[in-house]
Amino acid sequence: EFWADGYFARTVGDQVTAEVIKRYIQYHRQEEKSPQQLDLFGAVP
């Protein structure tokens, strides 16, 4: 199993289920909502 920004890979087998895919999607949706980087002194890039 491998997790990285925007990428997921896993060996083929009976371990990959609909539940695994569902959790992966939910995890990335939560990550998109949280800030990736804090702004220094509140500056907007």
VODRENRO-619217 format. One record per residue (C-alpha): residue number from 1; residue in one letter; x, y, z. Coordinates in Angstrom, 2 decimals. Example, Ala and Ser with C-alpha at 12.3 -4.5 7.8 and 13.67 -1.06 7.14 Angstrom:
  pos  code        x        y        z
    1     a    12.30    -4.50     7.80
    2     s    13.67    -1.06     7.14
***
This chain:
  pos  code        x        y        z
    1     e     0.00     0.00     0.00
    2     f     1.33     3.43    -0.94
    3     w    -0.13     6.85    -0.13
    4     a     1.12    10.19    -1.44
    5     d    -0.34    13.52    -2.55
    6     g    -2.94    12.66    -5.14
    7     y    -1.77     9.09    -5.61
    8     f    -2.73     5.70    -4.25
    9     a    -1.43     2.32    -5.33
   10     r    -1.97    -1.11    -3.90
   11     t    -1.25    -4.60    -5.09
   12     v    -4.15    -6.37    -6.72
   13     g    -5.96    -8.80    -4.50
   14     d    -9.01    -9.35    -2.41
   15     q    -7.84    -6.69     0.07
   16     v    -8.98    -3.86    -2.24
   17     t   -12.66    -3.47    -1.48
   18     a   -15.31    -0.83    -1.98
   19     e   -14.70     0.21     1.65
   20     v   -10.98     0.83     0.98
   21     i   -11.82     2.99    -2.03
   22     k   -14.50     4.86    -0.06
   23     r   -12.07     5.65     2.78
   24     y    -9.45     6.81     0.25
   25     i   -11.89     9.25    -1.35
   26     q   -13.10    10.57     2.02
   27     y    -9.50    11.03     3.20
   28     h    -8.61    13.12     0.17
   29     r   -11.78    15.21     0.40
   30     q   -10.90    16.08     4.01
   31     e    -7.34    16.89     2.99
   32     e    -8.57    19.27     0.27
   33     k   -10.56    21.23     2.86
   34     s    -7.59    21.73     5.17
   35     p    -4.94    24.33     4.30
   36     q    -1.82    22.91     2.69
   37     q     0.46    25.74     3.75
   38     l     0.20    28.56     6.26
   39     d     0.66    32.14     5.07
   40     l     3.45    34.16     6.65
   41     f     2.01    37.26     8.37
   42     g    -1.38    36.59     6.77
   43     a    -0.10    37.55     3.33
   44     v    -2.10    36.34     0.37
   45     p     0.06    34.86    -2.40
***
